[in-house]
Amino acid sequence: MRRFLIFLIILIFIPTVSAWSFNVRVYTLATNGKLIAVGSHDVYLFDLNGSLLWNRSVEDPIWSIDINAVGYVVVGAGNSVYLFDKNGTLIWKFRTGGWVKSVAIDDRHIVAGSCDGNIYLLDLNGNLLWKYYTGDWVWSVDINGNRVVAGNGHAGHRVYMFDLNGRLLWSFDVGDWNWVKSIKIGDDIVVAGTRNFKVFAFSLNGNLLWKRDVGNVWSVAIGKNCVVVGADKVYAFSLNGKPLWNYETGSNWVLSVAVGKFIVAGSRDGCVYVFDKDGNPTMVVKTGDWVRGVAITDSYVIAGSDKLYVLKIEKGNVKPPKTSGFCLIPAVIGFTLALKKRKFS
């Protein structure tokens, strides 16, 4: 086991803007690879070239957002689920009994997790197909194919999987006084990150494949060959649970992670970190606030903070824009920062 300490003490030029940016404070974001949906005080939809297609107001604070392949945008705001079509028309609004902390959408269904303790499955017409009471706030949900997964709070402290008919396929107790902050389902694996310093991986049949000790988990993501966790550090594991590397940012709150050609992390230190598959940082971009959401497409890295930031991926590399707007700043993030990367042997 070797520890590498890199002191960024040089002066470098960095652009004051990304490939493009939009002046809106971002609380949550999602992309379908062609469009970017943003939850702020309002709902926004952009194309990847930076054009604002529409924005709409909702009545309550926005907690979560997702977008499907055809551009339908689902929003969890206050106690309600909102569905907009790709043109920004509100199709329907569905009210639950508590804050809607998490939503997910595919081509046929919407799943929502509410602080009333229920998991809701709706069709795209707004019909309630079923709901399931878990006994505590539902913090995170996801959907993939004919399976729905969810995780709830410390009074329930469980991971759940259902079929589309609402039949409970399995559940797993993650430990007393604990809650599932983030959950994702891939083609062959379910990953859940909890607030008692652990990440769990399950088969689709509910078998525990592995669990690992990390910091308090904020976000998990599943790639083709790895699982990435945002906790006190950025952690990367192989799909079979082998620790690959971890990386310390300037804060012990790594709020958001995403996986594609690169691994992207957003930290409370206000920086967006872009890594290659081996955990080497290829770019660090300073924003003006906590980075609450990140995403990646084939061509862009997307981050949400005090603004919406988008970086271009060209020829396998993340490129800052060609712009004359540069500022002279110590290091990458505006001050001298010690960054630690740890690899596992």
Buried (B, 14 or more C-beta within 10 A) or exposed (E): EEEEEEEBEEEEEBBEBBBBBBEBBBBBBBBBBBBBBBBBEBBBBBEBEBEEBBBBEBEBEBBBBBBBEEBBBBBBBBBBBBBBEBEBEEBBBBEBEBBBBBBBBBEEBBBBBBBBBBBBBBEBEEEEBBBBEBEBBBBBBBBBEEBBBBBBBBBBBBBBBBEBEEEEBBBBEBBEEBBBBBBBBBEEBBBBBBBBBBBBBBEBEBEEBBBBEBBBBBBBBBBEEBBBBBBBBBBBBEBEBEBBBBBBBBBBBBBBBBBBBBBBBBBBBBBBBBBBBEBEBEBBBBBEEBBBBBBBBEBBBBBBBBBBBBBBBEEEEBEBBEEEEEEEBBBBBEEEBEBEBBBEE
